Amino acid sequence: MSANKWTAADMPRQDGRTFVVTGANSGIGLVAARELGRAGARIVLAVRDESKGRAAAATIPGADVRRLDLADLGSVRAFAEAWEGEIDVLVNNAGVMAVPQRRTKDGFELQIGTNHLGHFALTNLLLSHVTDRVVTVSSGAHRAGKIDLEDLNWQRRRYRRWSAYGQSKLANLLFTAELQRRLAVAGSDVRAVAAHPGYAATNLQNRTENFLHNAVMAILTRVIAQSDVMGALPTLYAATQDIPGNSYVGPDGRGEQRGHPTLVGRSGAAADDQTARALWELSERLTGVSFPLAAAAA
C-alpha cells in the first residue's frame, strides 16, 4: 500500500518493543497506544490522572500506567528517576490547548510549560534509555506561532490563548529539530521526529474553558474533523516507519486537515536553526535539565 494511504493495518509487528506515551488516557494518544498494543508492543501510559489511565489501560493488553504531570517538573523528575530499562520509542503526545492564562507548579505559562517545557525535561531525562526515537506531537497551529525568547512565559505580554498555543506547538518543532541536530553531533542512532493529527475529533477541543470557543470548536469538529482513529495515524507512522530524523508527519488531505499520513512541510519559523538553538538553551535554563549525551552542544 502506498504511504499516502497508510493505515494502522500496515504497521509492522512491535513485539518486544516498549513505547511510553504521554497523555494516553484519551484522544489520539489512547488510540495510538491501543494500536501499538494490538501490534504486540509493551505500552506505558504516562498520565496525570491515574484512575483514568487505569481505565484506558484496561482496553490495551498488558499496558502499564505511571503517573506523570508535565506541569510539575518534580513529577517529571520522579517519573524519569523511577524508570528502569530501555524505551524504544518515547511519544510526547500530551498537551493542553487554548486554556485561560494559568501557571504550572514551576511558574511557567501552562501551555508552553506543558506542551514544550515538560516534554523537553522528560525527553532529556529519559534520553539515555531511548534506543530508537522520540516522537513529538505538534499541530498545524504552529504556523501561527511566534517564539518570544524574551517573554516565553507571557509575563509581560497581554495573554492571548491561541497565540500561546501556537507558540507551544512551534516550540515542539524547534525542539525536534535541535534534538535531532544534537543527537547527530553526539553520534547517536536515536531519531527525533514530529507528527500532527490534522483536525481530529478529540476532547481537546472542548477544554478551552470558554463557552463560545467550545461552541465554535464543536461546530467545526462536526463539519471538518476526521476521527481520532485517523488523527492517530501520523503519530503511529512517525513512531514505526523508517523515516529520517527531523521528519514531520501529517495528513495528506487539503490543508493537512484530514487524510492518511505522509511527510509534510513546516513554516519557515519552524525551520529556523538559530531560534531552535536559542530556545533549547533557554529551556535548559528554565528547567534545569540539559542534553545528556557528550559533546553535542557545539
Protein Blocks (a to p, Z undefined) as FASTA:
>chain_A
ZZklccfklpccfehiacddehilgcjllmmmmmmmmnopacddddfblmlmmmmmmmpg
hiacddddfkbmklmmmmmmmpgcjdfbacdfbccehiacdddfkopafklmmmmmmmmm
mmmmmmmmpmkbccddddfklmmgccdfklmnopmbccdfklmmmmmmmmmmmmmmmmmm
mmmmnopabdcddddebjaddfklmmnopaklmmmmmmmmmmmmccfklmmmmmmmmmmp
ccdehiacddfbehhlgccdddddddfklmmmklmmmmmmmmmmmnopacfbghklZZ
